[in-house]
């Protein structure tokens, strides 16, 4: 079986050396070592490793940003983040950047090796200090955010459309939503463009067909 090609990224030389020795003993092919995020991104492009063990806190470009850049440039490498603290905010950012795993540095060599193998196999792994529900929450929030991005019209434009469908005039929409009439007109202009409509009637009919608004 071909060994997993592993790359290390950490600004602490002693930690890199310790990780390299440990991972070699675990049977991994350690193909490179980067000392900051910028070098990690360039090295990942050049070496195309299977998995990158990436420290979160590095100079020039931190691990989360380096992970984001690596994942945006090539889909192949899996990234397992290493950090001193189980910070949920950093975890959230790391998962959104495309990380396949997140480990606290006081974990054992066996836990790191297992995480690397799981990442290489396409699985996701978190340090035992972090609850499984945290990853589920991150994914749920991302799915919700993605859903918002996929909306054809914004929530506010939907509210304007619904009021227009209910027969409200521009001044009435403005009063109901506590916005100016000019803002209502700007929303309508945006709606017309998005729905390819010439006027209110066309916009409402199109919105009804698409299920955006409902007629009572």
Secondary structure, DSSP 4 states (H G I P E B T S, - for coil): -PPPEEEEE-S-HHHHHHHHHHHHHTT-EEEEEESSHHHHHHHHHHH--SEEEEESS-SSS-HHHHHHHHHHH-SS-EEEEEESS--HHHHHHHHHHT-SEEEETTS-HHHHHHHHHHHHTT--EE-TTS-HHHHHHHHHHHHHHHHHHH-SS-HHHHHHHHHHHTT--HHHHHHHHT--HHHHHHHHHHHHHHHT-SSHHHHHHHHHHTTSS---
